[in-house]
Amino acid sequence: MGSGSYARAIGGIHRSYATALKRAKSRQSVLNAYWKHKRDHEKLLRQHLREEMNDVKRIKGRMKYR
C-alpha cells in the first residue's frame, strides 16, 4: 500500500464516519459511530506503520555496518 492509497483509505474512513454522524438519531449511535471510526483508524494506522517499518528494515539491510 503506497502513501496515496493510505490517504485514500483515511478519506474513506472519515467519509463513512461523517455519514454515520449525520444519520445518528441518538447519543448512543453517535458514540457507536465514534468507536467504530476509532477502531478502523487504529487498524489502518497499525498496518501503515508496519509497512513503513518493513521498508526501513529492507533499506537498512542493504547498508554495510560502519
PDB file of N, H, CA, C and O in Angstrom:
ATOM      1  N   MET A   1       0.845  -1.173   0.000  1.00  0.00           N
ATOM      2  CA  MET A   1       0.000   0.000   0.000  1.00  0.00           C
ATOM      3  C   MET A   1       0.884   1.227   0.000  1.00  0.00           C
ATOM      4  O   MET A   1       1.686   1.414   0.915  1.00  0.00           O
ATOM      5  N   GLY A   2       0.751   2.061  -1.007  1.00  0.00           N
ATOM      6  H   GLY A   2       0.100   1.908  -1.751  1.00  0.00           H
ATOM      7  CA  GLY A   2       1.526   3.287  -1.078  1.00  0.00           C
ATOM      8  C   GLY A   2       0.882   4.390  -0.256  1.00  0.00           C
ATOM      9  O   GLY A   2      -0.202   4.223   0.303  1.00  0.00           O
ATOM     10  N   SER A   3       1.576   5.528  -0.197  1.00  0.00           N
ATOM     11  H   SER A   3       2.456   5.664  -0.651  1.00  0.00           H
ATOM     12  CA  SER A   3       1.058   6.619   0.617  1.00  0.00           C
ATOM     13  C   SER A   3      -0.255   7.161   0.042  1.00  0.00           C
ATOM     14  O   SER A   3      -1.106   7.635   0.795  1.00  0.00           O
ATOM     15  N   GLY A   4      -0.425   7.098  -1.274  1.00  0.00           N
ATOM     16  H   GLY A   4       0.267   6.713  -1.885  1.00  0.00           H
ATOM     17  CA  GLY A   4      -1.671   7.565  -1.876  1.00  0.00           C
ATOM     18  C   GLY A   4      -2.856   6.724  -1.453  1.00  0.00           C
ATOM     19  O   GLY A   4      -3.924   7.257  -1.149  1.00  0.00           O
ATOM     20  N   SER A   5      -2.677   5.422  -1.431  1.00  0.00           N
ATOM     21  H   SER A   5      -1.809   4.989  -1.678  1.00  0.00           H
ATOM     22  CA  SER A   5      -3.783   4.557  -1.043  1.00  0.00           C
ATOM     23  C   SER A   5      -4.057   4.673   0.454  1.00  0.00           C
ATOM     24  O   SER A   5      -5.196   4.492   0.885  1.00  0.00           O
ATOM     25  N   TYR A   6      -3.039   4.972   1.247  1.00  0.00           N
ATOM     26  H   TYR A   6      -2.114   5.119   0.897  1.00  0.00           H
ATOM     27  CA  TYR A   6      -3.252   5.199   2.683  1.00  0.00           C
ATOM     28  C   TYR A   6      -4.114   6.441   2.874  1.00  0.00           C
ATOM     29  O   TYR A   6      -5.068   6.427   3.651  1.00  0.00           O
ATOM     30  N   ALA A   7      -3.775   7.509   2.165  1.00  0.00           N
ATOM     31  H   ALA A   7      -2.999   7.520   1.534  1.00  0.00           H
ATOM     32  CA  ALA A   7      -4.543   8.755   2.275  1.00  0.00           C
ATOM     33  C   ALA A   7      -5.967   8.546   1.774  1.00  0.00           C
ATOM     34  O   ALA A   7      -6.912   9.093   2.343  1.00  0.00           O
ATOM     35  N   ARG A   8      -6.125   7.771   0.732  1.00  0.00           N
ATOM     36  H   ARG A   8      -5.358   7.326   0.270  1.00  0.00           H
ATOM     37  CA  ARG A   8      -7.455   7.479   0.202  1.00  0.00           C
ATOM     38  C   ARG A   8      -8.267   6.671   1.209  1.00  0.00           C
ATOM     39  O   ARG A   8      -9.459   6.917   1.396  1.00  0.00           O
ATOM     40  N   ALA A   9      -7.622   5.712   1.850  1.00  0.00           N
ATOM     41  H   ALA A   9      -6.654   5.512   1.699  1.00  0.00           H
ATOM     42  CA  ALA A   9      -8.309   4.893   2.851  1.00  0.00           C
ATOM     43  C   ALA A   9      -8.732   5.742   4.049  1.00  0.00           C
ATOM     44  O   ALA A   9      -9.832   5.577   4.576  1.00  0.00           O
ATOM     45  N   ILE A  10      -7.858   6.645   4.475  1.00  0.00           N
ATOM     46  H   ILE A  10      -6.964   6.779   4.048  1.00  0.00           H
ATOM     47  CA  ILE A  10      -8.197   7.561   5.578  1.00  0.00           C
ATOM     48  C   ILE A  10      -9.394   8.418   5.181  1.00  0.00           C
ATOM     49  O   ILE A  10     -10.310   8.620   5.979  1.00  0.00           O
ATOM     50  N   GLY A  11      -9.386   8.917   3.955  1.00  0.00           N
ATOM     51  H   GLY A  11      -8.642   8.753   3.307  1.00  0.00           H
ATOM     52  CA  GLY A  11     -10.514   9.711   3.466  1.00  0.00           C
ATOM     53  C   GLY A  11     -11.812   8.920   3.489  1.00  0.00           C
ATOM     54  O   GLY A  11     -12.863   9.452   3.846  1.00  0.00           O
ATOM     55  N   GLY A  12     -11.739   7.659   3.110  1.00  0.00           N
ATOM     56  H   GLY A  12     -10.886   7.227   2.820  1.00  0.00           H
ATOM     57  CA  GLY A  12     -12.929   6.803   3.136  1.00  0.00           C
ATOM     58  C   GLY A  12     -13.449   6.584   4.537  1.00  0.00           C
ATOM     59  O   GLY A  12     -14.658   6.597   4.771  1.00  0.00           O
ATOM     60  N   ILE A  13     -12.531   6.382   5.473  1.00  0.00           N
ATOM     61  H   ILE A  13     -11.549   6.371   5.283  1.00  0.00           H
ATOM     62  CA  ILE A  13     -12.921   6.194   6.874  1.00  0.00           C
ATOM     63  C   ILE A  13     -13.624   7.447   7.396  1.00  0.00           C
ATOM     64  O   ILE A  13     -14.656   7.362   8.061  1.00  0.00           O
ATOM     65  N   HIS A  14     -13.053   8.599   7.087  1.00  0.00           N
ATOM     66  H   HIS A  14     -12.214   8.668   6.547  1.00  0.00           H
ATOM     67  CA  HIS A  14     -13.634   9.851   7.576  1.00  0.00           C
ATOM     68  C   HIS A  14     -14.981  10.154   6.911  1.00  0.00           C
ATOM     69  O   HIS A  14     -15.886  10.698   7.544  1.00  0.00           O
ATOM     70  N   ARG A  15     -15.102   9.797   5.633  1.00  0.00           N
ATOM     71  H   ARG A  15     -14.367   9.355   5.119  1.00  0.00           H
ATOM     72  CA  ARG A  15     -16.385   9.985   4.947  1.00  0.00           C
ATOM     73  C   ARG A  15     -17.481   9.138   5.585  1.00  0.00           C
ATOM     74  O   ARG A  15     -18.585   9.622   5.834  1.00  0.00           O
ATOM     75  N   SER A  16     -17.167   7.870   5.848  1.00  0.00           N
ATOM     76  H   SER A  16     -16.270   7.477   5.646  1.00  0.00           H
ATOM     77  CA  SER A  16     -18.177   6.993   6.449  1.00  0.00           C
ATOM     78  C   SER A  16     -18.511   7.451   7.869  1.00  0.00           C
ATOM     79  O   SER A  16     -19.654   7.327   8.309  1.00  0.00           O
ATOM     80  N   TYR A  17     -17.515   7.979   8.586  1.00  0.00           N
ATOM     81  H   TYR A  17     -16.586   8.080   8.228  1.00  0.00           H
ATOM     82  CA  TYR A  17     -17.750   8.499   9.940  1.00  0.00           C
ATOM     83  C   TYR A  17     -18.674   9.714   9.888  1.00  0.00           C
ATOM     84  O   TYR A  17     -19.617   9.815  10.674  1.00  0.00           O
ATOM     85  N   ALA A  18     -18.406  10.628   8.970  1.00  0.00           N
ATOM     86  H   ALA A  18     -17.640  10.546   8.332  1.00  0.00           H
ATOM     87  CA  ALA A  18     -19.241  11.822   8.843  1.00  0.00           C
ATOM     88  C   ALA A  18     -20.672  11.436   8.473  1.00  0.00           C
ATOM     89  O   ALA A  18     -21.624  12.028   8.982  1.00  0.00           O
ATOM     90  N   THR A  19     -20.827  10.461   7.601  1.00  0.00           N
ATOM     91  H   THR A  19     -20.054   9.980   7.187  1.00  0.00           H
ATOM     92  CA  THR A  19     -22.156   9.989   7.207  1.00  0.00           C
ATOM     93  C   THR A  19     -22.879   9.374   8.398  1.00  0.00           C
ATOM     94  O   THR A  19     -24.065   9.627   8.610  1.00  0.00           O
ATOM     95  N   ALA A  20     -22.162   8.569   9.172  1.00  0.00           N
ATOM     96  H   ALA A  20     -21.199   8.363   9.000  1.00  0.00           H
ATOM     97  CA  ALA A  20     -22.769   7.936  10.353  1.00  0.00           C
ATOM     98  C   ALA A  20     -23.207   8.986  11.364  1.00  0.00           C
ATOM     99  O   ALA A  20     -24.257   8.846  11.992  1.00  0.00           O
ATOM    100  N   LEU A  21     -22.407  10.038  11.525  1.00  0.00           N
ATOM    101  H   LEU A  21     -21.555  10.152  11.015  1.00  0.00           H
ATOM    102  CA  LEU A  21     -22.790  11.105  12.460  1.00  0.00           C
ATOM    103  C   LEU A  21     -24.051  11.825  11.991  1.00  0.00           C
ATOM    104  O   LEU A  21     -24.906  12.169  12.806  1.00  0.00           O
ATOM    105  N   LYS A  22     -24.172  12.053  10.691  1.00  0.00           N
ATOM    106  H   LYS A  22     -23.477  11.773  10.029  1.00  0.00           H
ATOM    107  CA  LYS A  22     -25.364  12.724  10.161  1.00  0.00           C
ATOM    108  C   LYS A  22     -26.614  11.874  10.341  1.00  0.00           C
ATOM    109  O   LYS A  22     -27.702  12.399  10.580  1.00  0.00           O
ATOM    110  N   ARG A  23     -26.452  10.557  10.224  1.00  0.00           N
ATOM    111  H   ARG A  23     -25.568  10.131  10.029  1.00  0.00           H
ATOM    112  CA  ARG A  23     -27.598   9.647  10.347  1.00  0.00           C
ATOM    113  C   ARG A  23     -27.962   9.347  11.786  1.00  0.00           C
ATOM    114  O   ARG A  23     -29.057   8.851  12.053  1.00  0.00           O
ATOM    115  N   ALA A  24     -27.066   9.639  12.723  1.00  0.00           N
ATOM    116  H   ALA A  24     -26.177  10.042  12.506  1.00  0.00           H
ATOM    117  CA  ALA A  24     -27.272   9.267  14.130  1.00  0.00           C
ATOM    118  C   ALA A  24     -28.533   9.930  14.687  1.00  0.00           C
ATOM    119  O   ALA A  24     -28.743  11.134  14.538  1.00  0.00           O
ATOM    120  N   LYS A  25     -29.356   9.114  15.327  1.00  0.00           N
ATOM    121  H   LYS A  25     -29.185   8.137  15.448  1.00  0.00           H
ATOM    122  CA  LYS A  25     -30.609   9.616  15.908  1.00  0.00           C
ATOM    123  C   LYS A  25     -30.563   9.634  17.433  1.00  0.00           C
ATOM    124  O   LYS A  25     -31.474  10.153  18.079  1.00  0.00           O
ATOM    125  N   SER A  26     -29.505   9.068  18.007  1.00  0.00           N
ATOM    126  H   SER A  26     -28.765   8.646  17.483  1.00  0.00           H
ATOM    127  CA  SER A  26     -29.417   9.033  19.470  1.00  0.00           C
ATOM    128  C   SER A  26     -27.974   9.273  19.900  1.00  0.00           C
ATOM    129  O   SER A  26     -27.040   9.195  19.102  1.00  0.00           O
ATOM    130  N   ARG A  27     -27.831   9.561  21.167  1.00  0.00           N
ATOM    131  H   ARG A  27     -28.590   9.624  21.815  1.00  0.00           H
ATOM    132  CA  ARG A  27     -26.489   9.770  21.722  1.00  0.00           C
ATOM    133  C   ARG A  27     -25.662   8.494  21.610  1.00  0.00           C
ATOM    134  O   ARG A  27     -24.462   8.544  21.338  1.00  0.00           O
ATOM    135  N   GLN A  28     -26.311   7.353  21.821  1.00  0.00           N
ATOM    136  H   GLN A  28     -27.286   7.312  22.042  1.00  0.00           H
ATOM    137  CA  GLN A  28     -25.595   6.078  21.746  1.00  0.00           C
ATOM    138  C   GLN A  28     -25.111   5.792  20.331  1.00  0.00           C
ATOM    139  O   GLN A  28     -24.015   5.263  20.151  1.00  0.00           O
ATOM    140  N   SER A  29     -25.903   6.129  19.335  1.00  0.00           N
ATOM    141  H   SER A  29     -26.794   6.559  19.482  1.00  0.00           H
ATOM    142  CA  SER A  29     -25.476   5.875  17.955  1.00  0.00           C
ATOM    143  C   SER A  29     -24.307   6.787  17.570  1.00  0.00           C
ATOM    144  O   SER A  29     -23.473   6.410  16.747  1.00  0.00           O
ATOM    145  N   VAL A  30     -24.244   7.990  18.163  1.00  0.00           N
ATOM    146  H   VAL A  30     -24.922   8.296  18.831  1.00  0.00           H
ATOM    147  CA  VAL A  30     -23.086   8.870  17.938  1.00  0.00           C
ATOM    148  C   VAL A  30     -21.839   8.226  18.529  1.00  0.00           C
ATOM    149  O   VAL A  30     -20.789   8.189  17.887  1.00  0.00           O
ATOM    150  N   LEU A  31     -21.956   7.718  19.750  1.00  0.00           N
ATOM    151  H   LEU A  31     -22.809   7.748  20.271  1.00  0.00           H
ATOM    152  CA  LEU A  31     -20.809   7.044  20.385  1.00  0.00           C
ATOM    153  C   LEU A  31     -20.390   5.803  19.607  1.00  0.00           C
ATOM    154  O   LEU A  31     -19.198   5.559  19.420  1.00  0.00           O
ATOM    155  N   ASN A  32     -21.356   5.026  19.157  1.00  0.00           N
ATOM    156  H   ASN A  32     -22.324   5.225  19.309  1.00  0.00           H
ATOM    157  CA  ASN A  32     -21.037   3.821  18.382  1.00  0.00           C
ATOM    158  C   ASN A  32     -20.295   4.173  17.097  1.00  0.00           C
ATOM    159  O   ASN A  32     -19.351   3.486  16.707  1.00  0.00           O
ATOM    160  N   ALA A  33     -20.729   5.249  16.442  1.00  0.00           N
ATOM    161  H   ALA A  33     -21.496   5.807  16.759  1.00  0.00           H
ATOM    162  CA  ALA A  33     -20.049   5.685  15.224  1.00  0.00           C
ATOM    163  C   ALA A  33     -18.609   6.076  15.535  1.00  0.00           C
ATOM    164  O   ALA A  33     -17.694   5.755  14.777  1.00  0.00           O
ATOM    165  N   TYR A  34     -18.413   6.769  16.653  1.00  0.00           N
ATOM    166  H   TYR A  34     -19.156   7.029  17.269  1.00  0.00           H
ATOM    167  CA  TYR A  34     -17.064   7.177  17.035  1.00  0.00           C
ATOM    168  C   TYR A  34     -16.180   5.957  17.306  1.00  0.00           C
ATOM    169  O   TYR A  34     -15.049   5.888  16.826  1.00  0.00           O
ATOM    170  N   TRP A  35     -16.697   4.999  18.075  1.00  0.00           N
ATOM    171  H   TRP A  35     -17.616   5.055  18.465  1.00  0.00           H
ATOM    172  CA  TRP A  35     -15.873   3.828  18.417  1.00  0.00           C
ATOM    173  C   TRP A  35     -15.515   3.014  17.176  1.00  0.00           C
ATOM    174  O   TRP A  35     -14.399   2.509  17.064  1.00  0.00           O
ATOM    175  N   LYS A  36     -16.453   2.888  16.252  1.00  0.00           N
ATOM    176  H   LYS A  36     -17.360   3.298  16.343  1.00  0.00           H
ATOM    177  CA  LYS A  36     -16.161   2.171  15.005  1.00  0.00           C
ATOM    178  C   LYS A  36     -15.099   2.928  14.204  1.00  0.00           C
ATOM    179  O   LYS A  36     -14.175   2.324  13.658  1.00  0.00           O
ATOM    180  N   HIS A  37     -15.240   4.246  14.139  1.00  0.00           N
ATOM    181  H   HIS A  37     -15.990   4.736  14.582  1.00  0.00           H
ATOM    182  CA  HIS A  37     -14.272   5.080  13.430  1.00  0.00           C
ATOM    183  C   HIS A  37     -12.881   4.941  14.048  1.00  0.00           C
ATOM    184  O   HIS A  37     -11.888   4.794  13.335  1.00  0.00           O
ATOM    185  N   LYS A  38     -12.819   4.989  15.362  1.00  0.00           N
ATOM    186  H   LYS A  38     -13.625   5.108  15.941  1.00  0.00           H
ATOM    187  CA  LYS A  38     -11.541   4.873  16.060  1.00  0.00           C
ATOM    188  C   LYS A  38     -10.894   3.518  15.790  1.00  0.00           C
ATOM    189  O   LYS A  38      -9.694   3.441  15.525  1.00  0.00           O
ATOM    190  N   ARG A  39     -11.694   2.446  15.857  1.00  0.00           N
ATOM    191  H   ARG A  39     -12.668   2.509  16.072  1.00  0.00           H
ATOM    192  CA  ARG A  39     -11.167   1.102  15.614  1.00  0.00           C
ATOM    193  C   ARG A  39     -10.618   0.984  14.189  1.00  0.00           C
ATOM    194  O   ARG A  39      -9.525   0.456  13.982  1.00  0.00           O
ATOM    195  N   ASP A  40     -11.381   1.480  13.207  1.00  0.00           N
ATOM    196  H   ASP A  40     -12.268   1.909  13.375  1.00  0.00           H
ATOM    197  CA  ASP A  40     -10.933   1.418  11.809  1.00  0.00           C
ATOM    198  C   ASP A  40      -9.655   2.235  11.602  1.00  0.00           C
ATOM    199  O   ASP A  40      -8.732   1.805  10.910  1.00  0.00           O
ATOM    200  N   HIS A  41      -9.623   3.411  12.212  1.00  0.00           N
ATOM    201  H   HIS A  41     -10.373   3.759  12.774  1.00  0.00           H
ATOM    202  CA  HIS A  41      -8.477   4.311  12.071  1.00  0.00           C
ATOM    203  C   HIS A  41      -7.221   3.670  12.663  1.00  0.00           C
ATOM    204  O   HIS A  41      -6.160   3.696  12.040  1.00  0.00           O
ATOM    205  N   GLU A  42      -7.334   3.100  13.854  1.00  0.00           N
ATOM    206  H   GLU A  42      -8.196   3.079  14.361  1.00  0.00           H
ATOM    207  CA  GLU A  42      -6.176   2.488  14.512  1.00  0.00           C
ATOM    208  C   GLU A  42      -5.680   1.268  13.742  1.00  0.00           C
ATOM    209  O   GLU A  42      -4.475   1.031  13.656  1.00  0.00           O
ATOM    210  N   LYS A  43      -6.605   0.502  13.187  1.00  0.00           N
ATOM    211  H   LYS A  43      -7.583   0.695  13.256  1.00  0.00           H
ATOM    212  CA  LYS A  43      -6.215  -0.676  12.404  1.00  0.00           C
ATOM    213  C   LYS A  43      -5.416  -0.259  11.167  1.00  0.00           C
ATOM    214  O   LYS A  43      -4.386  -0.851  10.845  1.00  0.00           O
ATOM    215  N   LEU A  44      -5.914   0.768  10.487  1.00  0.00           N
ATOM    216  H   LEU A  44      -6.751   1.249  10.749  1.00  0.00           H
ATOM    217  CA  LEU A  44      -5.237   1.246   9.283  1.00  0.00           C
ATOM    218  C   LEU A  44      -3.873   1.844   9.620  1.00  0.00           C
ATOM    219  O   LEU A  44      -2.902   1.628   8.895  1.00  0.00           O
ATOM    220  N   LEU A  45      -3.798   2.589  10.709  1.00  0.00           N
ATOM    221  H   LEU A  45      -4.587   2.764  11.299  1.00  0.00           H
ATOM    222  CA  LEU A  45      -2.530   3.189  11.114  1.00  0.00           C
ATOM    223  C   LEU A  45      -1.508   2.114  11.474  1.00  0.00           C
ATOM    224  O   LEU A  45      -0.343   2.208  11.086  1.00  0.00           O
ATOM    225  N   ARG A  46      -1.942   1.090  12.218  1.00  0.00           N
ATOM    226  H   ARG A  46      -2.888   1.013  12.533  1.00  0.00           H
ATOM    227  CA  ARG A  46      -1.027  -0.016  12.559  1.00  0.00           C
ATOM    228  C   ARG A  46      -0.469  -0.663  11.306  1.00  0.00           C
ATOM    229  O   ARG A  46       0.729  -0.929  11.211  1.00  0.00           O
ATOM    230  N   GLN A  47      -1.353  -0.914  10.339  1.00  0.00           N
ATOM    231  H   GLN A  47      -2.327  -0.697  10.416  1.00  0.00           H
ATOM    232  CA  GLN A  47      -0.930  -1.539   9.087  1.00  0.00           C
ATOM    233  C   GLN A  47       0.053  -0.640   8.338  1.00  0.00           C
ATOM    234  O   GLN A  47       1.063  -1.113   7.817  1.00  0.00           O
ATOM    235  N   HIS A  48      -0.247   0.650   8.288  1.00  0.00           N
ATOM    236  H   HIS A  48      -1.068   1.034   8.711  1.00  0.00           H
ATOM    237  CA  HIS A  48       0.613   1.601   7.584  1.00  0.00           C
ATOM    238  C   HIS A  48       1.991   1.676   8.236  1.00  0.00           C
ATOM    239  O   HIS A  48       3.006   1.664   7.540  1.00  0.00           O
ATOM    240  N   LEU A  49       2.035   1.754   9.567  1.00  0.00           N
ATOM    241  H   LEU A  49       1.210   1.764  10.132  1.00  0.00           H
ATOM    242  CA  LEU A  49       3.316   1.840  10.265  1.00  0.00           C
ATOM    243  C   LEU A  49       4.112   0.549  10.130  1.00  0.00           C
ATOM    244  O   LEU A  49       5.340   0.580  10.057  1.00  0.00           O
ATOM    245  N   ARG A  50       3.418  -0.585  10.095  1.00  0.00           N
ATOM    246  H   ARG A  50       2.420  -0.611  10.154  1.00  0.00           H
ATOM    247  CA  ARG A  50       4.100  -1.868   9.905  1.00  0.00           C
ATOM    248  C   ARG A  50       4.775  -1.897   8.538  1.00  0.00           C
ATOM    249  O   ARG A  50       5.911  -2.355   8.413  1.00  0.00           O
ATOM    250  N   GLU A  51       4.079  -1.410   7.514  1.00  0.00           N
ATOM    251  H   GLU A  51       3.156  -1.038   7.615  1.00  0.00           H
ATOM    252  CA  GLU A  51       4.660  -1.385   6.171  1.00  0.00           C
ATOM    253  C   GLU A  51       5.842  -0.432   6.093  1.00  0.00           C
ATOM    254  O   GLU A  51       6.837  -0.732   5.433  1.00  0.00           O
ATOM    255  N   GLU A  52       5.746   0.711   6.758  1.00  0.00           N
ATOM    256  H   GLU A  52       4.938   0.954   7.295  1.00  0.00           H
ATOM    257  CA  GLU A  52       6.874   1.647   6.770  1.00  0.00           C
ATOM    258  C   GLU A  52       8.074   1.047   7.489  1.00  0.00           C
ATOM    259  O   GLU A  52       9.207   1.226   7.041  1.00  0.00           O
ATOM    260  N   MET A  53       7.853   0.345   8.587  1.00  0.00           N
ATOM    261  H   MET A  53       6.933   0.200   8.951  1.00  0.00           H
ATOM    262  CA  MET A  53       8.960  -0.281   9.306  1.00  0.00           C
ATOM    263  C   MET A  53       9.599  -1.368   8.445  1.00  0.00           C
ATOM    264  O   MET A  53      10.817  -1.545   8.477  1.00  0.00           O
ATOM    265  N   ASN A  54       8.793  -2.093   7.681  1.00  0.00           N
ATOM    266  H   ASN A  54       7.804  -1.949   7.655  1.00  0.00           H
ATOM    267  CA  ASN A  54       9.354  -3.093   6.766  1.00  0.00           C
ATOM    268  C   ASN A  54      10.248  -2.439   5.721  1.00  0.00           C
ATOM    269  O   ASN A  54      11.291  -2.988   5.365  1.00  0.00           O
ATOM    270  N   ASP A  55       9.847  -1.270   5.228  1.00  0.00           N
ATOM    271  H   ASP A  55       9.000  -0.824   5.517  1.00  0.00           H
ATOM    272  CA  ASP A  55      10.688  -0.529   4.286  1.00  0.00           C
ATOM    273  C   ASP A  55      12.005  -0.126   4.935  1.00  0.00           C
ATOM    274  O   ASP A  55      13.069  -0.251   4.328  1.00  0.00           O
ATOM    275  N   VAL A  56      11.929   0.359   6.173  1.00  0.00           N
ATOM    276  H   VAL A  56      11.065   0.461   6.666  1.00  0.00           H
ATOM    277  CA  VAL A  56      13.135   0.770   6.897  1.00  0.00           C
ATOM    278  C   VAL A  56      14.068  -0.422   7.071  1.00  0.00           C
ATOM    279  O   VAL A  56      15.271  -0.306   6.839  1.00  0.00           O
ATOM    280  N   LYS A  57      13.529  -1.555   7.473  1.00  0.00           N
ATOM    281  H   LYS A  57      12.551  -1.649   7.662  1.00  0.00           H
ATOM    282  CA  LYS A  57      14.359  -2.752   7.681  1.00  0.00           C
ATOM    283  C   LYS A  57      14.987  -3.232   6.380  1.00  0.00           C
ATOM    284  O   LYS A  57      16.141  -3.659   6.355  1.00  0.00           O
ATOM    285  N   ARG A  58      14.202  -3.155   5.284  1.00  0.00           N
ATOM    286  H   ARG A  58      13.265  -2.808   5.304  1.00  0.00           H
ATOM    287  CA  ARG A  58      14.725  -3.593   3.981  1.00  0.00           C
ATOM    288  C   ARG A  58      15.884  -2.701   3.556  1.00  0.00           C
ATOM    289  O   ARG A  58      16.914  -3.199   3.101  1.00  0.00           O
ATOM    290  N   ILE A  59      15.726  -1.394   3.698  1.00  0.00           N
ATOM    291  H   ILE A  59      14.889  -0.990   4.067  1.00  0.00           H
ATOM    292  CA  ILE A  59      16.785  -0.452   3.302  1.00  0.00           C
ATOM    293  C   ILE A  59      17.992  -0.593   4.223  1.00  0.00           C
ATOM    294  O   ILE A  59      19.136  -0.577   3.768  1.00  0.00           O
ATOM    295  N   LYS A  60      17.729  -0.731   5.514  1.00  0.00           N
ATOM    296  H   LYS A  60      16.799  -0.744   5.883  1.00  0.00           H
ATOM    297  CA  LYS A  60      18.807  -0.888   6.485  1.00  0.00           C
ATOM    298  C   LYS A  60      19.615  -2.160   6.211  1.00  0.00           C
ATOM    299  O   LYS A  60      20.831  -2.192   6.396  1.00  0.00           O
ATOM    300  N   GLY A  61      18.914  -3.203   5.768  1.00  0.00           N
ATOM    301  H   GLY A  61      17.926  -3.178   5.617  1.00  0.00           H
ATOM    302  CA  GLY A  61      19.575  -4.474   5.487  1.00  0.00           C
ATOM    303  C   GLY A  61      20.563  -4.396   4.336  1.00  0.00           C
ATOM    304  O   GLY A  61      21.490  -5.201   4.262  1.00  0.00           O
ATOM    305  N   ARG A  62      20.379  -3.448   3.447  1.00  0.00           N
ATOM    306  H   ARG A  62      19.625  -2.794   3.507  1.00  0.00           H
ATOM    307  CA  ARG A  62      21.291  -3.297   2.306  1.00  0.00           C
ATOM    308  C   ARG A  62      22.553  -2.531   2.664  1.00  0.00           C
ATOM    309  O   ARG A  62      23.546  -2.596   1.940  1.00  0.00           O
ATOM    310  N   MET A  63      22.522  -1.812   3.767  1.00  0.00           N
ATOM    311  H   MET A  63      21.715  -1.760   4.356  1.00  0.00           H
ATOM    312  CA  MET A  63      23.666  -0.974   4.131  1.00  0.00           C
ATOM    313  C   MET A  63      24.684  -1.772   4.930  1.00  0.00           C
ATOM    314  O   MET A  63      24.344  -2.678   5.690  1.00  0.00           O
ATOM    315  N   LYS A  64      25.949  -1.402   4.730  1.00  0.00           N
ATOM    316  H   LYS A  64      26.225  -0.666   4.113  1.00  0.00           H
ATOM    317  CA  LYS A  64      27.020  -2.055   5.470  1.00  0.00           C
ATOM    318  C   LYS A  64      27.153  -1.408   6.839  1.00  0.00           C
ATOM    319  O   LYS A  64      26.856  -0.226   7.014  1.00  0.00           O
ATOM    320  N   TYR A  65      27.602  -2.197   7.805  1.00  0.00           N
ATOM    321  H   TYR A  65      27.842  -3.157   7.663  1.00  0.00           H
ATOM    322  CA  TYR A  65      27.903  -1.651   9.136  1.00  0.00           C
ATOM    323  C   TYR A  65      29.135  -0.787   9.060  1.00  0.00           C
ATOM    324  O   TYR A  65      30.026  -1.047   8.252  1.00  0.00           O
ATOM    325  N   ARG A  66      29.200   0.235   9.886  1.00  0.00           N
ATOM    326  H   ARG A  66      28.476   0.446  10.542  1.00  0.00           H
ATOM    327  CA  ARG A  66      30.392   1.088   9.907  1.00  0.00           C
ATOM    328  C   ARG A  66      31.227   0.779  11.119  1.00  0.00           C
ATOM    329  O   ARG A  66      32.276   1.392  11.319  1.00  0.00           O
TER     330      ARG A  66
END
